[in-house]
Amino acid sequence: MDVTVTIRQWPTPVAVQPGQTVLEAALAQGAPYPHGCRSGNCGACKSRLLAGDVEMTPYSEYALTEEERTQGLVLACRAVPCSDAELAWLEPDEVVVHPLRDLTCRVAAVDVMTHDIKRVRLAVESGGPFTFAAGQYAALGFGDLPLRDYSMANAPDPAGTGELEFHIRHVAGGASSAYVAKVLRPGEPVRVQGPYGSSFLREQHSGPILAIAGGSGLAPIKSIVETALTLGMRQPIHLYFGVRDERDLYLDSHFRDLAARHPNLAFVPVLSEPRAATARRTGFVHEAAARDFTDFDGAKAYVAGPPVMVEAASTLLADRGMRREDIHADAFYTEAERAAVGAR
């Protein structure tokens, strides 16, 4: 029995036969679906699954990463619908192609940002250049420890030769974060693989930007905001930074200075569990943002931080009318949390 697939950029619903992929059916019925290899290797037909279910036949992890799949992206050439579905192919500014690199870097500096967050700056020694999109992440290897994912906090260097900045929070039971907190020193070698991630700045977007960061989730949000300002993007940019208490807040003066120089940037720190009286905003950061930012017409949201906050923020924004495809979320799972999710 055929199922019907609605493609957001195409006015006519597409009938898909059993065992047929979305791409096969769309092309057969005249839809100009972006595509390349048709075999799951290039990623040109990467799409956002907005409704329904599809079964994915085998594909290359370079064409579609596990993180992209969990964020609702599919390959139309590998997607076989299990029910009626709705998809949208990615617009040009949603597709970035940066070569995957395996770098040898050296620690240039380790700075204390809070009681549990350190800023690590790495100089690229070999394997570069390393180019990436603002908001992406890399896998870092310290000493003999396994690779772990951390987001770049600096704006991308077009030449791919500049230092890389990471904000690494000490997580209980986390071997890599403990190494950074207690052992890592300038001069040490660090392996870096990447870039990865689909929650990056859409540079062609001209509508308002809502950026919500929790804890060390400020790293990719910092990269996104600084890049937008460097590019001269003039739309309103609302940055909300949520932490528990004053001692967890960092780069406050940096963003206040940025906001003073850029009238389109508003910076709002929010404390969820302040231990003393404070003049700052209090409560959950996503709720503070939703109270202030009520018109989502043409807006995009970038959300990064603890999974509970990211999910709550994404759900709240969607419930308030923001389109799911305009919510770009990056949840910072610990290895223990990843294992728990995989065991379900």
Order of alpha helices (4+ residues) and beta strands (2+ residues): beta-beta-alpha-beta-beta-alpha-beta-beta-beta-beta-beta-beta-beta-beta-alpha-beta-beta-alpha-beta-alpha-beta-beta-alpha-beta-alpha-beta-alpha
